[in-house]
Amino acid sequence: MSLQTFTAAAGRIGAALETTLLACILSGMMLLAFGQIVLRNFFDIGLPWGDELLRLLVLWLALAGALAASRSERHINVAVLDRYLPATLRRLVSIFLHLFTAAVCAVVAWFSWQFVLTSKEYGDLLLGNIPAWWLQAALPLGFSLMTWRFLVLLLRDSVALAGRRTGA
């Protein structure tokens, strides 16, 4: 199996896992919210941890969505001059932006990891008696994965630019 075949297969598996994760989180959120509405309106009760879990799932959904958007380079960006730049300069700008975005994601991952460690140190609890850091670990994990994704995109664009310059 060649490296290109392996990376393509790994990319497809990663995309399938991301899509499955998004679908599961969104489905779970919809079911939980619907259940809370039914319980409150018809039985005058609700799950005491339901609203807190929904807030956590919104965070997880946002991180999984951002990761999926970065996969296909559909994340938020401002592309004003891209269409007017020559191909080589456009590739250089892309390399710089991927480097900058990877650096920002790495910084956010680092500080969110510090936040999770602090939460663990203080023994914070969520959803009754679950250690908060278990659920908050989605933050450094998500931003670390986005850092990796943008470094891979940076490498891809750098290789393409080098190939373009050598005529390969």
C-alpha positions as CSV (number, residue, x, y, z in Angstrom):
1,M,0.0,0.0,0.0
2,S,1.5,3.3,-1.0
3,L,1.6,6.3,1.3
4,Q,-0.8,8.2,-0.9
5,T,-3.3,5.3,-0.7
6,F,-2.9,5.1,3.0
7,T,-3.4,8.8,3.6
8,A,-6.5,8.8,1.4
9,A,-8.0,5.9,3.3
10,A,-7.1,7.5,6.6
11,G,-8.7,10.7,5.4
12,R,-11.9,8.9,4.5
13,I,-12.0,7.1,7.8
14,G,-11.5,10.3,9.7
15,A,-14.2,12.1,7.7
16,A,-16.6,9.2,8.4
17,L,-15.8,9.4,12.1
18,E,-16.3,13.1,12.2
19,T,-19.6,12.9,10.4
20,T,-20.8,10.1,12.6
21,L,-19.8,12.1,15.7
22,L,-21.7,15.1,14.5
23,A,-24.8,13.1,13.7
24,C,-24.7,11.4,17.1
25,I,-24.3,14.6,19.0
26,L,-26.9,16.5,17.0
27,S,-29.4,13.5,17.3
28,G,-28.7,13.2,21.0
29,M,-29.3,16.9,21.5
30,M,-32.6,16.9,19.6
31,L,-33.8,13.8,21.5
32,L,-32.8,15.3,24.9
33,A,-34.4,18.7,24.1
34,F,-37.6,17.0,22.9
35,G,-37.7,14.8,25.9
36,Q,-37.2,17.8,28.2
37,I,-40.1,19.6,26.5
38,V,-42.4,16.6,26.8
39,L,-41.5,16.0,30.4
40,R,-42.0,19.6,31.4
41,N,-45.2,20.3,29.5
42,F,-47.0,17.1,30.1
43,F,-45.7,15.8,33.4
44,D,-44.4,18.9,35.1
45,I,-41.0,17.3,35.6
46,G,-37.7,17.3,33.8
47,L,-34.3,15.7,33.9
48,P,-32.3,17.8,36.5
49,W,-29.1,17.4,34.5
50,G,-30.8,17.8,31.0
51,D,-30.1,21.5,30.5
52,E,-26.5,21.3,31.6
53,L,-25.9,18.3,29.3
54,L,-27.5,20.2,26.4
55,R,-25.1,23.1,27.0
56,L,-22.1,20.7,27.0
57,L,-23.4,19.1,23.8
58,V,-23.6,22.5,22.1
59,L,-19.9,22.9,23.0
60,W,-19.0,19.5,21.6
61,L,-21.1,20.0,18.5
62,A,-19.4,23.4,17.8
63,L,-16.0,21.8,18.2
64,A,-16.9,18.8,16.0
65,G,-18.4,21.1,13.4
66,A,-15.4,23.3,13.3
67,L,-13.2,20.3,12.9
68,A,-15.4,19.0,10.0
69,A,-15.4,22.4,8.4
70,S,-11.6,22.6,8.6
71,R,-11.5,19.2,6.9
72,S,-12.9,20.6,3.6
73,E,-11.5,24.1,4.2
74,R,-15.0,25.5,4.7
75,H,-14.1,27.2,7.9
76,I,-14.7,30.9,8.3
77,N,-12.2,32.9,6.3
78,V,-12.0,36.2,4.5
79,A,-11.1,35.7,0.9
80,V,-11.2,39.1,-0.6
81,L,-8.2,39.1,-2.9
82,D,-7.8,35.3,-3.5
83,R,-9.5,35.3,-6.9
84,Y,-7.3,38.1,-8.2
85,L,-3.9,36.7,-7.1
86,P,-1.8,34.5,-9.4
87,A,-1.7,30.8,-8.5
88,T,1.7,30.8,-6.9
89,L,1.0,33.8,-4.7
90,R,-2.4,32.4,-3.8
91,R,-0.6,29.2,-2.7
92,L,1.9,31.3,-0.6
93,V,-1.0,33.1,1.1
94,S,-2.7,29.8,1.8
95,I,0.5,28.5,3.4
96,F,0.8,31.5,5.6
97,L,-2.9,31.4,6.6
98,H,-2.7,27.7,7.4
99,L,0.4,28.3,9.5
100,F,-1.2,31.2,11.3
101,T,-4.4,29.2,11.9
102,A,-2.5,26.2,13.2
103,A,-0.6,28.5,15.6
104,V,-3.8,30.1,16.9
105,C,-5.4,26.7,17.4
106,A,-2.3,25.4,19.2
107,V,-2.4,28.4,21.6
108,V,-6.1,27.8,22.3
109,A,-5.5,24.1,22.8
110,W,-2.7,24.9,25.3
111,F,-4.8,27.3,27.3
112,S,-7.9,25.1,27.2
113,W,-5.7,22.2,28.5
114,Q,-4.6,24.5,31.3
115,F,-8.2,25.2,32.0
116,V,-9.0,21.5,32.1
117,L,-6.1,20.8,34.5
118,T,-7.3,23.6,36.8
119,S,-10.8,22.1,36.8
120,K,-9.4,18.7,37.6
121,E,-7.2,20.2,40.4
122,Y,-10.2,21.9,42.0
123,G,-12.4,18.8,41.6
124,D,-15.1,20.5,39.7
125,L,-18.2,18.3,39.0
126,L,-20.8,18.4,36.2
127,L,-24.1,16.6,35.7
128,G,-24.2,15.8,39.4
129,N,-21.1,13.9,40.1
130,I,-19.1,13.5,36.9
131,P,-15.6,15.1,37.0
132,A,-15.9,18.2,34.9
133,W,-12.5,17.7,33.2
134,W,-13.8,14.6,31.5
135,L,-16.4,16.6,29.6
136,Q,-14.2,19.7,29.2
137,A,-11.4,17.7,27.6
138,A,-13.3,18.2,24.3
139,L,-11.8,21.7,24.2
140,P,-8.1,20.8,24.1
141,L,-8.8,17.7,22.1
142,G,-10.8,19.6,19.4
143,F,-8.3,22.4,19.1
144,S,-5.4,20.0,19.0
145,L,-7.0,18.1,16.2
146,M,-7.7,21.4,14.3
147,T,-4.0,22.3,14.8
148,W,-3.0,18.9,13.3
149,R,-5.5,19.4,10.4
150,F,-4.1,22.9,9.5
151,L,-0.5,21.6,9.7
152,V,-1.5,18.8,7.3
153,L,-3.0,21.4,5.0
154,L,0.1,23.5,5.3
155,L,2.3,20.6,4.4
156,R,0.0,19.8,1.4
157,D,0.2,23.3,0.1
158,S,4.0,23.5,0.6
159,V,4.5,20.2,-1.3
160,A,2.3,21.5,-4.1
161,L,4.2,24.8,-4.3
162,A,7.5,23.0,-4.3
163,G,6.3,20.6,-7.0
164,R,5.1,23.6,-9.0
165,R,8.5,25.3,-8.8
166,T,10.4,22.2,-9.8
167,G,8.0,21.5,-12.6
168,A,7.0,18.2,-11.2
